[in-house]
Amino acid sequence: MKTIVELLESSAHKYAGNPYLLEKKSDKYEATTYKETREQTWETAAGLLTLGLKKGDRVALLCEARTDWVISELGVLYCGAISVPLSIALREGADLKFRIDHSESRWIIVSGLQYDKIKAIRRDLTNLEKVILLDPQKSYLNDEIYIGDVRKTGDKYLKENREKFMERINSVGPDDYANICYTSGTTADPKGIILSHRNYTANIEQTLTLMDVPEWWTTLLILPWDHSFAHTVGIYIMMAVGASLAAVQSGKSYLDSLKNIPVNIKEVRPVFMFSAPALAKNFRKGIEKGIREKGPVIEKLFNHALKIAYSYNGIGWDKGKGMRIFLKPLYKLYDIILFKKIRENFGGRLKFFFGGAALLDIELQKFFSAIGVPMLQGYGLTEASPVISGNMEKRHKFGSSGFLVKNLDLKICDEEGNEQTVGKKGEIVIRGENVMKGYWKNEKATSEAIRDGWLHTGDMGYMDEDGFLFVIGRFKSLLISDDGEKYSPEGIEETITYRSNLIEQMMLYNNQNKYTTALLVPNAEACKAWAKSNNIDLVGPKGPEAVLNEIESVINQYKQGGIHDDMFPSRWLPSSIAILDEPFSSDNKLINSLGKLVRAKVVDRHKDRIDYLYTPEGKSIVNQNNLAAIKKVLGIIQ
């Protein structure tokens, strides 16, 4: 199949009665079969045609995860038009306006929950001609229409103009644009990544060389559906193999929806799921909390079981090899009496998580492998539709991003563009049918990213001798010392914040300076609990100083002489620390819609604090700026 249209047509024929889309609107999940998906897509597409949707038109889509999301996008694609999926995490009117205006979207399909965002900027959207609402309203403006009415019109059109309809859908070709997916705009205006029908279908074929997905499999798609990872590995791969895709039950807000995840997992009983580091941490916290509540005996037994499992599993693909084979009986026993019961909270069928978006802490990977649901790291980017590599159940190595998909060329290049040998670091550069068509209305950025057919990812990495890809981090995010050496900060930040409950967030900084510094957001409740357990009066003159010194001692554990001094090169650990009284968040635009830190904006916002860290006064953690910040964090009235 070369187009998404061909993909659905083929699957609707082969898997007609299989459940494809699962949605919980009331008290239980209800399924839409492949045949029904095709019928609703036809009605939607035909209705859009009668309203005047032309081939190549852009249609924005703003909606929480639900069956109508998929049907709506497919309807747009069947018309030969281009879907512009928008993140529901976008709160600012300016963020939405830019994407809708820049893509020149004539129409927008929007859910009732997201409708207010569009109403707030409606008058400023000069290109927008029509608003299609996925939920019925009491009344409609002249340029608004309910999707149910669109489908009714479409049904009538199909009965009278079937040949014209078939002519349109058959005109959709592999090189026709399917999506314009916008980047988060971390350093400048967001870029619109153009992905064609063939980009998607090629990446589906490539990704399926990593794993087999039987048609009886089900996934609960937690990740944002507007993102290309959810598109390819969730919506379209499940479609290609006749499997089932479930949506998280929608709440009144995004946070309400997140609260439904644990219940939905037990109801859907997914075979695999997608994850991100933040979600993985929450799952682990929940597991460990449940174990602690069972008492010290069970907790001690669980910790010993983890120790045995860690040793037995090795680094992943050498599980049970060599002398570790003798640990198998004990590991199996612990699996029966402990780990299996934990897996039942995930529905009992979960085989693995597939993770992307950011690097997963190795210890976190070992934990989930120990309990029998490995969290497998993959790598990709939207410009590659997006999958480039991935670890799999039977072939994975902790810390790596897995082995490459087939039908893809990859090389590691130095700054001069010379290809590097195995084990040497450089930029990851790829070539294949999955590489984007370019950036919408941005020829300069396109020519910089794609050179001689090769996509320059902007990510640093290397291939090891076993064929696994290791991704180190974004070049734009690297720490650079005064002698030009470079290092990725993400592993250090992830490890320290994950292992210390006193530290909520941290960003390291070094831009050709003599030493590395850190911007750090403390966890207020954890700091208060620490002070209470150590009989420290926070209101007293030495209380805030004690908290600051304890935070510094956590960092010092990773420096020379500390208990973790073998984990990271000492030069990349912070020599001075700025305490922030405001977290990095989506509200202040320091966290993007994918949960990633927007480093350039953090640096701009806290430039004065960073500069202060390179002064003699700023190098001491007990300084006036930090004392004022920690008092505010702890709620101490000054």
C-alpha positions as CSV (number, residue, x, y, z in Angstrom):
1,M,0.0,0.0,0.0
2,K,1.4,3.4,-1.0
3,T,-1.3,5.7,0.5
4,I,-3.3,5.8,3.7
5,V,-6.4,5.5,1.6
6,E,-5.2,2.2,0.2
7,L,-4.2,1.1,3.7
8,L,-7.7,1.5,5.1
9,E,-9.4,0.0,2.0
10,S,-7.2,-3.1,2.2
11,S,-7.7,-3.5,6.0
12,A,-11.5,-2.9,5.8
13,H,-11.6,-5.8,3.3
14,K,-9.3,-8.2,5.2
15,Y,-10.4,-7.4,8.8
16,A,-14.0,-6.2,8.2
17,G,-15.4,-7.5,11.5
18,N,-12.4,-6.9,13.7
19,P,-12.7,-4.1,16.3
20,Y,-10.5,-1.2,15.3
21,L,-11.3,1.8,17.4
22,L,-12.3,1.4,21.1
23,E,-13.9,4.3,23.0
24,K,-15.5,4.6,26.4
25,K,-18.2,7.3,26.3
26,S,-20.2,6.0,29.3
27,D,-19.7,2.9,31.5
28,K,-17.9,0.6,29.0
29,Y,-15.8,0.5,25.9
30,E,-17.6,0.2,22.6
31,A,-15.9,-0.9,19.4
32,T,-16.0,0.5,15.8
33,T,-15.1,-2.3,13.4
34,Y,-12.9,-1.9,10.3
35,K,-15.9,-2.1,8.1
36,E,-17.7,0.6,10.2
37,T,-14.6,2.8,10.2
38,R,-14.5,2.7,6.4
39,E,-18.2,3.5,6.1
40,Q,-17.9,6.5,8.5
41,T,-14.8,7.7,6.7
42,W,-16.6,7.5,3.3
43,E,-19.6,9.4,4.7
44,T,-17.3,12.1,6.3
45,A,-15.2,12.5,3.1
46,A,-18.3,12.7,0.9
47,G,-19.8,15.3,3.2
48,L,-16.6,17.3,3.1
49,L,-16.6,17.2,-0.7
50,T,-20.2,18.5,-0.9
51,L,-19.1,21.4,1.3
52,G,-16.4,22.3,-1.1
53,L,-13.2,20.7,0.2
54,K,-10.6,20.7,-2.5
55,K,-7.6,18.5,-3.1
56,G,-4.6,20.1,-1.3
57,D,-6.7,22.2,1.1
58,R,-5.5,22.2,4.7
59,V,-7.9,21.2,7.5
60,A,-6.8,21.8,11.1
61,L,-7.9,19.2,13.7
62,L,-8.1,20.0,17.4
63,C,-9.6,17.2,19.5
64,E,-8.9,14.9,22.4
65,A,-8.2,11.2,21.7
66,R,-11.4,9.6,20.4
67,T,-12.9,7.6,17.5
68,D,-14.0,10.9,15.8
69,W,-10.4,12.0,15.7
70,V,-9.3,9.1,13.5
71,I,-12.5,9.2,11.3
72,S,-12.1,13.0,10.8
73,E,-8.5,12.8,9.7
74,L,-9.2,9.8,7.4
75,G,-12.1,11.8,5.9
76,V,-9.8,14.7,5.1
77,L,-7.2,12.4,3.6
78,Y,-9.7,10.6,1.4
79,C,-10.5,13.9,-0.2
80,G,-6.9,14.4,-1.0
81,A,-6.7,17.3,1.5
82,I,-4.1,17.8,4.2
83,S,-4.7,17.3,7.9
84,V,-3.1,19.8,10.3
85,P,-3.3,18.0,13.7
86,L,-3.0,20.4,16.6
87,S,-2.0,19.6,20.2
88,I,-4.7,20.0,22.8
89,A,-1.9,21.0,25.2
90,L,-1.7,24.3,23.3
91,R,-3.3,26.8,25.6
92,E,-2.2,30.2,24.2
93,G,-4.4,31.6,21.5
94,A,-1.2,32.9,19.7
95,D,0.2,29.3,19.5
96,L,-3.0,28.0,17.9
97,K,-3.3,31.1,15.7
98,F,0.2,30.8,14.3
99,R,-0.3,27.1,13.3
100,I,-3.7,27.7,11.7
101,D,-2.7,30.8,9.9
102,H,0.7,29.5,8.8
103,S,-0.8,26.3,7.3
104,E,-3.5,28.5,5.7
105,S,-6.1,26.1,7.0
106,R,-9.5,26.9,5.4
107,W,-11.4,24.7,7.8
108,I,-11.0,23.3,11.4
109,I,-12.6,20.3,12.9
110,V,-12.9,20.8,16.6
111,S,-14.4,19.0,19.6
112,G,-16.7,20.6,22.1
113,L,-14.0,20.6,24.8
114,Q,-11.6,22.5,22.6
115,Y,-14.1,24.8,21.0
116,D,-13.6,27.8,23.4
117,K,-10.0,28.0,22.3
118,I,-11.1,28.6,18.7
119,K,-13.9,31.0,19.6
120,A,-11.4,33.2,21.4
121,I,-9.3,33.7,18.2
122,R,-12.0,33.2,15.5
123,R,-12.0,36.8,14.3
124,D,-8.2,36.8,13.9
125,L,-8.1,33.7,11.7
126,T,-8.2,35.3,8.3
127,N,-8.1,32.1,6.2
128,L,-10.6,30.1,8.2
129,E,-13.9,29.6,6.4
130,K,-15.6,26.8,8.2
131,V,-15.7,25.2,11.7
132,I,-16.9,21.6,11.9
133,L,-17.9,20.6,15.4
134,L,-17.6,17.1,16.6
135,D,-20.1,17.6,19.4
136,P,-23.7,19.0,18.9
137,Q,-24.3,22.6,20.0
138,K,-27.5,24.5,21.0
139,S,-27.0,26.8,18.1
140,Y,-24.5,27.3,15.2
141,L,-23.0,30.4,13.5
142,N,-23.3,30.6,9.7
143,D,-19.8,29.2,9.2
144,E,-20.3,26.3,11.7
145,I,-21.7,22.8,11.1
146,Y,-22.1,19.6,13.2
147,I,-20.2,16.5,12.0
148,G,-23.3,14.4,12.1
149,D,-24.9,16.7,9.5
150,V,-21.8,16.5,7.4
151,R,-22.1,12.7,7.4
152,K,-25.8,12.7,6.6
153,T,-25.0,14.9,3.6
154,G,-22.2,12.6,2.7
155,D,-24.4,9.5,2.8
156,K,-26.9,11.2,0.4
157,Y,-24.0,12.2,-1.9
158,L,-22.6,8.7,-2.0
159,K,-26.0,7.3,-3.2
160,E,-26.2,9.8,-6.0
161,N,-22.5,10.4,-6.9
162,R,-20.6,7.3,-6.1
163,E,-18.5,7.5,-9.3
164,K,-17.4,11.0,-8.6
165,F,-16.5,10.1,-5.1
166,M,-14.4,7.1,-6.3
167,E,-12.7,9.3,-8.8
168,R,-11.6,11.7,-6.0
169,I,-10.3,9.0,-3.6
170,N,-8.5,7.2,-6.4
171,S,-6.7,10.4,-7.3
172,V,-4.9,10.4,-4.0
173,G,-1.2,9.5,-4.7
174,P,1.8,8.4,-2.7
175,D,3.5,11.8,-2.9
176,D,0.4,13.8,-1.9
177,Y,0.8,15.5,1.4
178,A,-1.1,13.8,4.3
179,N,-0.1,15.9,7.3
180,I,1.6,19.2,8.3
181,C,2.8,18.4,11.8
182,Y,4.1,21.5,13.7
183,T,7.2,21.4,15.9
184,S,7.0,22.8,19.4
185,G,8.9,25.9,18.4
186,T,11.5,25.6,21.1
187,T,13.9,28.2,19.6
188,A,11.9,30.1,17.0
189,D,8.5,29.9,15.3
190,P,7.2,26.3,15.0
191,K,8.1,24.6,11.7
192,G,5.4,22.7,9.8
193,I,6.8,19.2,8.9
194,I,5.2,17.9,5.7
195,L,4.6,14.2,5.7
196,S,3.2,12.5,2.6
197,H,1.1,9.4,2.3
198,R,4.1,7.4,1.3
199,N,6.2,8.8,4.1
200,Y,3.7,7.2,6.5
201,T,3.2,3.9,4.6
202,A,6.9,3.5,4.2
203,N,7.5,4.0,7.9
204,I,4.8,1.5,8.7
205,E,6.6,-1.1,6.6
206,Q,9.9,-0.2,8.2
207,T,8.6,-0.3,11.7
208,L,7.0,-3.7,11.1
209,T,10.5,-5.1,10.4
210,L,11.3,-4.5,14.1
211,M,8.3,-6.5,15.4
212,D,5.3,-8.6,14.5
213,V,1.9,-7.3,15.6
214,P,-0.8,-10.0,15.5
215,E,-4.4,-8.8,14.7
216,W,-5.6,-9.9,18.2
217,W,-3.3,-7.3,19.9
218,T,-4.8,-4.2,21.5
219,T,-3.1,-1.0,22.7
220,L,-4.3,1.9,24.8
221,L,-2.9,4.9,23.1
222,I,-1.9,7.3,25.9
223,L,0.4,9.6,23.9
224,P,-1.0,12.7,22.1
225,W,-2.7,11.6,18.9
226,D,-1.6,14.6,17.0
227,H,2.0,13.5,17.2
228,S,3.6,11.5,14.3
229,F,4.7,8.7,16.7
230,A,1.1,8.1,17.8
231,H,0.0,8.4,14.1
232,T,2.4,5.8,12.7
233,V,2.9,3.3,15.6
234,G,-0.5,3.7,17.0
235,I,-3.2,4.6,14.5
236,Y,-1.7,3.4,11.3
237,I,0.3,0.3,12.3
238,M,-2.7,-1.1,14.2
239,M,-4.8,-0.4,11.1
240,A,-2.3,-2.2,8.8
241,V,-2.4,-5.4,10.8
242,G,-6.1,-5.5,11.8
243,A,-5.4,-4.9,15.5
244,S,-7.3,-2.7,18.0
245,L,-6.7,0.8,19.2
246,A,-8.3,2.2,22.4
247,A,-8.5,5.8,23.5
248,V,-8.2,7.0,27.1
249,Q,-11.6,8.0,28.4
250,S,-12.0,11.7,28.0
251,G,-12.5,13.8,31.1
252,K,-13.5,17.5,31.4
253,S,-9.8,18.4,31.2
254,Y,-6.5,16.9,30.2
255,L,-5.7,16.1,33.9
256,D,-9.1,14.4,34.3
257,S,-8.3,12.2,31.3
258,L,-4.9,11.2,32.9
259,K,-6.7,10.1,36.0
260,N,-8.7,7.6,33.9
261,I,-5.6,5.8,32.7
262,P,-5.2,3.2,35.5
263,V,-8.9,2.1,35.2
264,N,-8.8,2.1,31.4
265,I,-5.7,-0.2,31.4
266,K,-7.6,-2.8,33.4
267,E,-10.6,-2.5,31.1
268,V,-8.8,-2.6,27.8
269,R,-6.1,-5.1,28.9
270,P,-3.5,-3.8,26.4
271,V,-0.9,-6.1,25.0
272,F,1.6,-3.2,24.5
273,M,1.6,0.5,25.3
274,F,3.5,3.6,24.5
275,S,5.2,5.5,27.3
276,A,7.4,8.5,28.1
277,P,9.8,9.0,31.1
278,A,7.3,11.0,33.2
279,L,4.6,8.4,32.8
280,A,7.0,5.6,33.5
281,K,8.0,7.3,36.8
282,N,4.4,7.6,37.8
283,F,3.8,3.9,37.1
284,R,6.8,3.0,39.2
285,K,5.8,5.2,42.1
286,G,2.4,3.6,42.1
287,I,3.9,0.1,42.2
288,E,6.4,0.9,45.0
289,K,3.6,2.7,47.0
290,G,1.5,-0.5,46.8
291,I,4.4,-2.6,47.9
292,R,5.2,-0.4,50.9
293,E,1.5,-0.5,52.0
294,K,1.8,-4.3,52.3
295,G,4.4,-3.9,55.1
296,P,8.2,-4.2,55.6
297,V,8.4,-8.0,55.1
298,I,6.8,-7.7,51.6
299,E,8.9,-4.6,50.8
300,K,12.1,-6.4,51.7
301,L,11.1,-9.5,49.7
302,F,10.3,-7.2,46.7
303,N,13.7,-5.5,46.9
304,H,15.5,-8.8,47.0
305,A,13.4,-10.0,44.0
306,L,14.5,-6.9,42.1
307,K,18.1,-7.5,42.9
308,I,17.8,-11.1,41.5
309,A,16.0,-9.9,38.4
310,Y,18.5,-7.2,37.7
311,S,21.3,-9.7,37.8
312,Y,19.5,-12.3,35.7
313,N,18.4,-9.8,33.0
314,G,21.9,-8.4,32.6
315,I,22.0,-5.6,30.0
316,G,19.0,-6.9,28.1
317,W,19.8,-9.1,25.2
318,D,22.2,-11.3,27.4
319,K,19.3,-12.2,29.8
320,G,20.1,-15.5,31.6
321,K,23.4,-16.0,29.7
322,G,26.4,-17.6,31.3
323,M,26.4,-18.2,35.1
324,R,23.2,-16.2,35.4
325,I,21.3,-19.2,34.1
326,F,21.4,-20.5,37.7
327,L,19.3,-17.5,38.9
328,K,16.4,-18.5,36.6
329,P,14.5,-20.8,39.1
330,L,14.6,-18.1,41.8
331,Y,13.6,-15.4,39.3
332,K,10.7,-17.5,38.1
333,L,9.6,-18.1,41.7
334,Y,9.6,-14.3,42.4
335,D,7.8,-13.7,39.1
336,I,5.0,-16.1,40.2
337,I,4.6,-14.7,43.8
338,L,5.3,-11.0,43.1
339,F,5.8,-9.7,39.6
340,K,2.8,-11.5,38.1
341,K,0.5,-9.8,40.6
342,I,1.9,-6.4,39.7
343,R,1.3,-7.1,36.0
344,E,-2.4,-7.8,36.7
345,N,-2.7,-4.1,37.5
346,F,-1.8,-3.5,33.9
347,G,-4.6,-5.9,32.7
348,G,-2.6,-9.1,32.8
349,R,-1.7,-9.2,29.0
350,L,0.9,-6.4,28.8
351,K,4.1,-7.6,27.1
352,F,6.1,-4.3,26.9
353,F,6.1,-0.6,26.7
354,F,7.5,1.2,23.7
355,G,9.1,4.5,24.7
356,G,10.3,7.5,22.9
357,A,10.3,11.3,23.2
358,A,13.2,11.4,25.6
359,L,15.9,9.2,27.0
360,L,14.8,6.7,29.6
361,D,16.9,6.2,32.7
362,I,18.7,2.9,32.5
363,E,17.7,2.0,36.1
364,L,14.1,2.7,35.2
365,Q,14.4,0.3,32.2
366,K,15.9,-2.4,34.5
367,F,13.0,-2.0,36.9
368,F,10.3,-2.6,34.3
369,S,12.2,-5.5,32.8
370,A,12.5,-7.0,36.2
371,I,8.7,-7.0,36.7
372,G,8.2,-8.5,33.3
373,V,7.0,-5.6,31.2
374,P,10.2,-4.2,29.6
375,M,10.2,-0.5,28.7
376,L,11.8,-0.6,25.3
377,Q,13.6,2.6,24.2
378,G,13.2,3.7,20.6
379,Y,14.4,6.6,18.5
380,G,12.8,8.7,15.8
381,L,11.7,12.2,14.9
382,T,8.7,13.7,13.1
383,E,10.9,14.5,10.1
384,A,11.4,10.7,9.7
385,S,7.7,9.9,10.1
386,P,9.1,9.1,12.8
387,V,10.6,5.7,13.6
388,I,14.3,5.1,12.9
389,S,15.2,2.4,15.5
390,G,13.9,0.5,18.4
391,N,14.6,-2.1,21.0
392,M,12.3,-5.2,20.9
393,E,11.2,-7.8,23.3
394,K,13.8,-10.5,22.2
395,R,16.5,-8.1,21.2
396,H,17.2,-5.1,23.4
397,K,20.1,-3.5,25.2
398,F,19.5,-1.1,28.1
399,G,20.7,2.4,27.4
400,S,20.5,2.0,23.6
401,S,17.8,3.1,21.2
402,G,17.8,-0.3,19.6
403,F,18.6,-1.5,16.1
404,L,17.6,0.1,12.8
405,V,14.5,-0.5,10.9
406,K,15.1,-2.1,7.5
407,N,15.0,-0.2,4.2
408,L,16.7,2.8,5.8
409,D,20.3,4.1,5.4
410,L,22.0,5.6,8.4
411,K,25.4,7.1,9.0
412,I,27.2,8.9,11.8
413,C,29.0,12.1,10.5
414,D,31.5,14.4,12.1
415,E,31.3,18.2,11.8
416,E,32.9,18.1,8.4
417,G,30.4,15.5,7.1
418,N,32.8,12.6,7.2
419,E,31.3,9.2,8.0
420,Q,32.5,7.9,11.4
421,T,33.4,4.3,12.2
422,V,31.7,2.1,14.8
423,G,31.8,3.5,18.3
424,K,32.6,7.1,17.3
425,K,30.2,9.9,18.0
426,G,28.7,12.3,15.5
427,E,25.5,13.5,14.0
428,I,22.9,10.9,13.1
429,V,22.1,11.2,9.4
430,I,19.5,9.1,7.6
431,R,18.0,8.4,4.1
432,G,14.8,6.6,3.2
433,E,11.3,6.9,1.9
434,N,10.2,7.9,5.4
435,V,12.1,11.2,5.2
436,M,9.7,14.2,5.2
437,K,9.0,16.3,2.1
438,G,10.2,19.4,3.8
439,Y,9.1,22.2,6.0
440,W,5.9,24.1,5.0
441,K,6.7,27.5,3.5
442,N,10.3,27.3,4.8
443,E,12.7,26.5,2.0
444,K,15.7,27.6,4.1
445,A,15.1,25.2,6.9
446,T,14.3,22.4,4.4
447,S,17.6,22.9,2.6
448,E,19.5,22.9,5.9
449,A,17.9,19.7,7.1
450,I,17.9,17.7,3.8
451,R,21.1,17.7,1.9
452,D,21.7,15.4,-1.1
453,G,18.7,13.3,0.0
454,W,20.0,12.8,3.5
455,L,18.2,14.1,6.6
456,H,20.5,15.6,9.2
457,T,18.7,15.0,12.4
458,G,20.6,17.4,14.7
459,D,21.0,14.5,17.2
460,M,24.4,13.1,18.4
461,G,24.9,9.4,18.6
462,Y,27.0,6.4,17.7
463,M,26.6,2.7,16.6
464,D,28.1,0.1,18.8
465,E,29.8,-3.1,17.6
466,D,26.5,-5.1,18.1
467,G,24.5,-2.9,15.8
468,F,22.7,-0.9,18.5
469,L,22.2,2.8,18.1
470,F,23.0,5.0,21.0
471,V,21.5,8.5,21.0
472,I,23.3,11.0,23.2
473,G,21.2,14.1,22.8
474,R,20.4,17.1,20.7
475,F,23.4,19.1,19.5
476,K,21.6,22.3,20.5
477,S,21.2,20.9,24.0
478,L,24.8,19.9,24.5
479,L,27.0,21.3,27.3
480,I,30.2,22.8,25.8
481,S,33.2,23.4,28.0
482,D,35.8,26.2,27.5
483,D,38.1,23.8,25.6
484,G,35.3,22.8,23.2
485,E,34.5,19.3,24.6
486,K,30.7,18.5,24.3
487,Y,28.4,16.4,26.5
488,S,24.7,15.7,26.7
489,P,23.1,16.9,30.0
490,E,19.9,14.8,29.8
491,G,21.3,11.6,31.4
492,I,22.6,13.5,34.4
493,E,19.5,15.6,34.8
494,E,17.2,12.6,34.5
495,T,19.2,10.5,37.0
496,I,19.6,13.1,39.7
497,T,15.9,14.2,39.6
498,Y,14.7,10.6,39.5
499,R,16.8,9.4,42.4
500,S,16.3,12.4,44.7
501,N,12.9,13.4,46.0
502,L,14.3,16.7,47.1
503,I,14.8,17.8,43.4
504,E,11.8,18.2,41.2
505,Q,13.5,19.6,38.1
506,M,17.0,20.5,37.0
507,M,18.7,22.0,33.9
508,L,22.5,22.0,33.5
509,Y,24.2,24.8,31.6
510,N,27.7,25.2,30.2
511,N,28.3,27.3,27.1
512,Q,32.1,27.3,26.8
513,N,32.5,28.3,30.4
514,K,35.0,27.2,33.0
515,Y,32.5,25.1,34.8
516,T,29.0,23.7,34.6
517,T,26.1,25.3,36.5
518,A,22.5,24.2,37.3
519,L,19.1,25.7,37.5
520,L,17.2,23.6,40.1
521,V,13.6,23.5,41.2
522,P,13.2,21.9,44.6
523,N,10.3,19.7,45.7
524,A,8.6,21.7,48.5
525,E,6.9,18.8,50.2
526,A,9.9,16.6,50.2
527,C,12.1,19.4,51.6
528,K,9.6,20.0,54.4
529,A,9.5,16.3,55.2
530,W,13.3,16.1,55.3
531,A,13.5,19.1,57.6
532,K,10.8,17.6,59.9
533,S,12.6,14.2,60.1
534,N,15.8,15.9,61.0
535,N,14.3,18.2,63.6
536,I,15.2,21.3,61.6
537,D,13.1,24.5,62.3
538,L,12.5,25.9,58.8
539,V,11.4,29.3,60.3
540,G,14.6,29.6,62.3
541,P,17.6,31.5,60.9
542,K,19.5,28.3,59.9
543,G,16.5,26.3,58.5
544,P,16.6,27.5,54.9
545,E,20.4,27.2,54.9
546,A,20.2,23.6,56.0
547,V,17.8,22.7,53.2
548,L,20.1,24.3,50.6
549,N,23.1,22.4,52.0
550,E,21.2,19.1,51.9
551,I,20.3,19.8,48.2
552,E,24.0,20.4,47.5
553,S,24.9,17.2,49.3
554,V,22.7,15.3,46.9
555,I,24.6,16.7,43.9
556,N,27.9,16.0,45.6
557,Q,27.1,12.3,45.8
558,Y,27.9,12.2,42.0
559,K,31.2,14.1,42.4
560,Q,34.6,12.7,43.3
561,G,34.5,10.9,46.7
562,G,30.7,10.5,46.5
563,I,28.8,7.2,46.5
564,H,27.9,7.7,42.8
565,D,31.2,9.2,41.6
566,D,31.6,6.7,38.8
567,M,28.4,7.6,37.0
568,F,29.3,10.8,35.2
569,P,32.4,12.9,34.3
570,S,33.0,15.4,37.1
571,R,33.4,18.3,34.8
572,W,29.8,18.1,33.7
573,L,28.4,18.2,37.3
574,P,27.4,21.6,38.5
575,S,29.9,23.6,40.5
576,S,27.2,26.2,41.4
577,I,23.5,26.0,41.7
578,A,20.6,28.5,41.3
579,I,17.4,27.6,43.2
580,L,14.3,28.6,41.3
581,D,11.0,29.4,43.0
582,E,8.9,28.7,39.8
583,P,8.9,25.3,38.1
584,F,9.5,24.7,34.4
585,S,6.0,24.3,33.0
586,S,3.8,24.6,29.9
587,D,2.2,27.6,31.5
588,N,5.4,29.6,31.3
589,K,6.3,27.9,28.0
590,L,9.5,26.3,29.4
591,I,8.0,22.9,28.8
592,N,6.6,22.1,25.3
593,S,3.6,20.0,24.4
594,L,5.6,16.8,24.4
595,G,6.8,17.4,28.0
596,K,10.3,18.4,26.9
597,L,12.4,21.2,28.4
598,V,12.7,24.2,26.1
599,R,16.3,25.0,27.0
600,A,16.8,28.1,25.0
601,K,13.8,29.7,26.6
602,V,14.9,28.7,30.1
603,V,18.3,30.3,29.4
604,D,16.6,33.5,28.2
605,R,14.3,33.7,31.1
606,H,17.0,33.0,33.8
607,K,20.0,34.7,32.1
608,D,20.7,36.9,35.1
609,R,20.6,33.9,37.5
610,I,23.0,32.0,35.2
611,D,25.4,35.0,35.0
612,Y,25.4,35.2,38.8
613,L,26.4,31.6,39.1
614,Y,29.8,32.5,37.5
615,T,30.6,35.1,40.2
616,P,32.3,34.3,43.5
617,E,29.1,35.0,45.5
618,G,27.0,32.9,43.2
619,K,29.2,29.8,43.5
620,S,28.1,29.3,47.1
621,I,24.7,27.6,47.3
622,V,24.0,29.7,50.4
623,N,23.6,33.1,48.7
624,Q,20.9,35.8,48.9
625,N,19.2,34.7,45.7
626,N,18.9,31.1,46.7
627,L,17.8,31.9,50.3
628,A,15.0,34.1,48.9
629,A,14.0,31.4,46.5
630,I,14.0,28.5,48.9
631,K,12.0,30.5,51.5
632,K,9.4,31.2,48.8
633,V,9.3,27.5,47.8
634,L,8.8,26.5,51.5
635,G,6.2,29.2,52.1
636,I,8.3,31.0,54.7
637,I,7.0,34.5,55.3
638,Q,9.8,37.0,55.0
